[in-house]
Amino acid sequence: MNTATPLAQRYADVRAHTLALAAPLSEADCQVQSMPDASPTKWHLAHVTWFFETFVLERFEPGFQPFHPAFRVLFNSYYQAVGDQHPRPQRGLITRPDLATVRAYRAQLDERMAGLLQQPTTHLSHELAELVELGLQHEQQHQELLLTDIKHLLSCNPLAPVYSPDAEPPPGPAAPLEWTGFAEGLAHMGHSGSGFAFDNESPRHPVWLQAYALANRPVTQGEWLAFVTDGGYTDPRWWMSAGWDWVRAQRASAPLYWESDGEDGWTVFTLHGRVPLNPHATATHLCWFEADAYARWLGAQTGQALRLPTEAEWEHAAANAMTLGGSVWEWTNSAYLPHPGYRPWAGAVGEYNGKFMVNQMVLKGGSWATPPGHVRPSYRNFFPTDARWQFTGLRLARGA
């Protein structure tokens, strides 16, 4: 008979899912870091555990003792208030502790957390329950990061290894491109106050929107192929100045993971190996520069003033009339900045979001790898303009 409290059961379920995502990987797979922006699977497994140890057990467990004192530095990501961090680009060099020790770390911390959460939820302090929920939301974010990072790692292998045969869902036929229009008027954006939300989603506030229209779906691989074959990556007309610099520096000629053999056409690397390009599949692993350039290019082909939606437009459409999100994170034309009246959480967890509100662009929605509870209108993902190893794509907008 399961006697776990709802919070304790949720904790167990989330933690088990992380281990399930790592299960298809070898110890070598879990060790390697393919680029500075990515992290090894082993580091993800340890870091999310470090979060509970540092922010929950250290504060609320009687007689707290760390699993290993060195882990406080090794697996700290960016929390300056907590102490030093091991350099991010060198996470793949941490061969010790080995994977078995990291798994033992998780198992011990899970047992201790279970003891802490065994009392009825109504008896848990509000602060403790909030920190545990934040830790679970944090771990779910790392579940998606784990998949994006391992995909990048496996793509570097000329053998094109398979992570899992059914990892990425097969696409269905793409719907014809249609537009939903919205009238000019006053709207509201930000978290509505029910359920969990990160601090950067608040406060809810009014915004004035001009009339606009939003496409009914993200751009597909087939549509993106037309941009590639028309010389989209060789024509500076479509690119921001910094974007054109990026194209030349990276020698970009197609989205990340696309390859052409010149005879049989294009293939795309996925978590289930390299497959032929599917024109109905959503175009993904696009940086903001690429998304913006595509909108300019297609606008020139069609005679329309096409663009990326603003964050406020996207959120308004998702909250009122359209089912958005779920296949790919969608770039917006909005910089990642605080909502009016924003206040970060108190203490070290206040570093979670607020200090990254510079040189980033907002993405909305969620991908197939995003935990369902994270797909909500007010959710704010954010990355630099040149990041494309995440499951990122675009949905077009225009004036109504």
N, C-alpha and C positions, 0 to 999 in steps of 0.2 A: 504493500500500500504506500502510495506517495504522500508523504506528510509535509513536503516542502512548502514554504510560503510562496505566494505568487512572485515576489521579487527574487527569492532564492531559486525558484524554478526557471525564471527568465534568465538569471545569471548563468545557471547550468546550461541552458539551451544555447545561449549566445557563445559561451566558451567552447562548447562541444562543436559548434558549427565551424569555428576557426580551425580547430584541429582537423575536422573533416576536409576543409579546403587544402590543408597542407598534406593530407594523407597520400595523394598520388606522387609526391615528390621524394626524391632520394635525399640522403644527407648532403651530397654534393650540390644538388639543386637548391637546398635551403641555405647554403653557405655563401653563394656567389652574389656579388653586387655588380650589375651590368653597366651602371652609369651613376654619377653622383646624385641624381634626383631620385633614383630608385633605392630601395632597401632590401636586404636579403630576407627571405621568409623567416629564417631563424631570429633575426632582429625583430621582425613584426611580432612573432610569438612571445618574445621576451618583453618587448616594450609595452604591449597592452597589459601584461602581467605587472610590470613595474608601475603602471598607472594605479592599479588597485593597491599595490603594496605601499606606494608613496602617499597617495591622497586619501586612502580609506583606512588600511590597517594601521599605518603609522600613527594615525590620529585617534582611532577608536578601539583598537585591540588592546586589552589589558596585557601588560608585560611584553609589548611588542619587541621583537628581535628580527632584523633583516635576514633574508635567506642567505645573502652574501653581501657584505658591505660594498664591494667594488661594483655591484650591479647598479648602484645609485647613479654612477657616472656613465657606465657602459651603455645603459639603456634609457637614459634621459634624452629626449629629442631636442627640445628647445626651451625648456622651463628654466630661465635664468634664476628665478627666485628659489628654486630647489637646489641649485648648485651647478657644478661643471658638467659638460657633456663631451662625449667622445666625438671627434669630427665626423660629420655626416658622410663625406666622401670616402671615409675609411671604415665604414661599418662592415664591409666585406672582408676586412683583414682580421676581424675578431674570430679567430678559429677556436679559441677557448673562451667561455665554456662551449663544450660540444653540444650537439642537438639533444642528446640524452639528458644532459644536465639542465638544459632549458625546459625540456618536457617535465623533468622532476621539479623544477622551479614552479611551473604552472600547476602541477598536481598539488604541491604543498600549499601554494597560495589559495587554490580552490578549496582545499579542505578547511583552511583557516577562515576563508570568506563564508563558507557554509555554516561554520560555527557562529560567526558574527550575525548571519542573517536568519538563524533558526527561530528567533523570537518572532511573534506575529508582527506583520507589517505595521499594525496600528501602534505597536510598542517601540518601533524604531524611531529614532529622532529624525525630524524632517531634514536636517542637514546631512545625516548619514544616508538616508534614502536618496536624496538628490545627487550626492556624489557617486553612489553606486550606479544610478541611472545614467549619469554623465559618463562613467567608465564604460558602461555597456554600449552607449551610443558611439563613444570613441572607438571601441573595439569593432563595432560594425563598420565604421569608416575604414578601419584598417583591413577588414575582410575584402573590401573592394580594392584597396591599395595592394594587398597581397596578390590578387589576380592580375592587376595591371603590371606589377613589377615582375612577376614570374613570366608573364607573356613577353615582356621586353627581353628578359634573360633568354628564354627559349628561342626567340627570334634571332638571336646572335649565333645560334648553332646552325651550321650548314646542313645538318641532318633534319632540320625542321621537326624537332620532336613534339610528340603529342602530350599535352598535359592531361586531358581527359577527352574521350571520344565524343561526349555530349555536353561539353562545357558551355559553349556559346549557342544559344537557341537558333534553330534554322529560321530564316526570314520567310514570311508569306508574301504573296503578291502585293506590290506597292499600290496603294490607292492613287487614283488620278489626283494631280495637284489641284487643290481648291483653296479658296480664301474665305475666311470668316471676318466680317467687318465689325468694328466697334465705334460707337459714336463718341464725339468729343464730350468730356465731362469730368466731374470730380470722382476720383476713385480712392481706395485705401489700400495700402500695402504694409506688410509686416505681419508678425505672428498675431493670431487672433486671441490668444490667451488660454486655449484649451489644449491639453497634452504637452508633451515635451517639445522644447525648441531651444536652439543654441542662442547665446546672448546676442549674436550679430543679426538675428531675425527681428529684433525689437528695437524701439517701440513701434507699434502700429501707428501709421500717420497718413494724412491725406496727401494726394498728389493730383495734379491736373493733367489730363491726357488729351492730346489732340486726337482727332479721328484717325484710326489706323486699321490695318487688316493683317491677319496672321495666317500663314500657310497651315494646312490641316495635318502636315506630317513633316518630318525632317527630310533633308536632301538624301538621295539614294546614291549608291555606288555607280549606277548607270548614268545618272545625271552628272556626277562628278567626273566620270570618264570623258564626257563631252568637253568639259573644261580642260582636261589634260590634253586631249587630242587636238584641241584648238590652240594649243600653245600657251595655256594659261600661266604656266610656270616660267615662261620665257618672255612675257610681255609686261614691262614695268607699269603700264597704264593702270592695271588693276590693283596694284599693291601700295600700301602705305610705304613711306620712305624706309622706316625701320623694317618693314616686312620684306621689301626688296633686298635690303642688306642681308636679312635672314636667308632668303632664297639663295642668294649667291654664296653666302658663307657655308650653308649646309648642302649646296648643290642639289637642292630639292627639285624633284621633277614629278612627284606624285605623293599621295598620302603615305604616312608611315605604314610599313608592312606590305605595300604594293610592290610587285615585281613584274616586269615584262620580259619575255624571252624573244620578242620580236617576231615570232611565228604563230604560236598558239594563243597569243593574247596575254591578258593580265591574270595574275594570281594574287591572293591575299593571305598572309599568315594569320592564323587564328589559334585559339587554345586547343583546337582539335587538329592542328597541323596546317599545312599550306593547301589551299583550295582555290578553284577557279573563281574569278570575280563574279559575284552574283548581282546583276543590275537592280534587283529588287531589294537587296540588303541596304541597311542604313549606312551611309558614309560615316566613318568614325576614325578616331586617331588624327583629328585635324586640329591644328593650332588656331588661335584667334586670327593671326595674319591670313591664313588660308581661308577661313570662313568669311572674313571681310572681303577678301579679293574675289571669291566666288560670287558673292552678292553683287559686287560692282560689275563683274563680267556678265552675269546673267541679265542684269538690268540693261546693259548695253545691247544684248542680243534681242531682248524683248521690248525695248523701249519703255521700260518701267523703272521707277526710282526704287529699286530693291535695296534692302539693307538688313542688318541684324536687328532684332527687336530690342527695345530697352528692357531693363529688368522690370520696371513698373508695368509695361505693356504685357510682358510675358505673364507676370504674376496676376494681373487683372484678368487676362483671358483664361488662365488656368482656374481661377477662383470662381468665374462666373459663367463660362459658356463652353469651354473646351477641355477635353481630356488630354493632358499634356504630360510628357515624361514617361520613362519606362524603357526606352530602347537605347538612348544615348544622351549624355549630358549636352545641353544646348547652350552655345555661346550667346551672350547678349552684347549689346553695344554700350554697356554701363560699366564704369570703373567700380571696383570693390571699395566702397567708402561707407562710413557709418551712417545709419539712419539718423534723422534729426532727433536729438535727445538720447542717443545711444550711451549706455554705461556698461563697461565690461564687468564680468563677475568679480567678486571680491577675492583677494588672495592670489595664489600662484595660478589657479585655473583661469584667472582673468587674462593670462597670456594665450589662451586657447585660440582666439580669433582676432581680437582687436589689433594686435601689433602687426598684423599682416595687411592692414588696410592701406596699402601703397603699392603701386606698380603691378596691380592684378586686375583681371577682368572677371565679371560675374558669369557663372553658368547656372542654369536652372534645370529643374526636372529630375533626371536620374537615368542611369543606364540599366541594362538587364542585370548587372552585377550589384546594383545598389539595393541594400535591404529595404523592403517595402515601407517600413515606417519612416524612412528618410525621404520618401517621395511626397512632398507637400508643396503648395504654392509658395510659401515663404522661405523655403530652404535656400541657402546661399552657398553654393560652391564657388571656388575661386582659384585661378591659376594665372601665371604670367602669360603674356601674349605668344610666347614661342613654345609653350608646353603642348605636346601632342601624344604622349605615351598613355594618357588616360583615355577612357571611352568618351571622347568628346566629338560633337558634330554641330550641326546648325539647322535652324528652322528660319525661313525667310519671313520678312515683314515688309510692309509698304504703307504708304498713306492710303486712307480709305477713299 
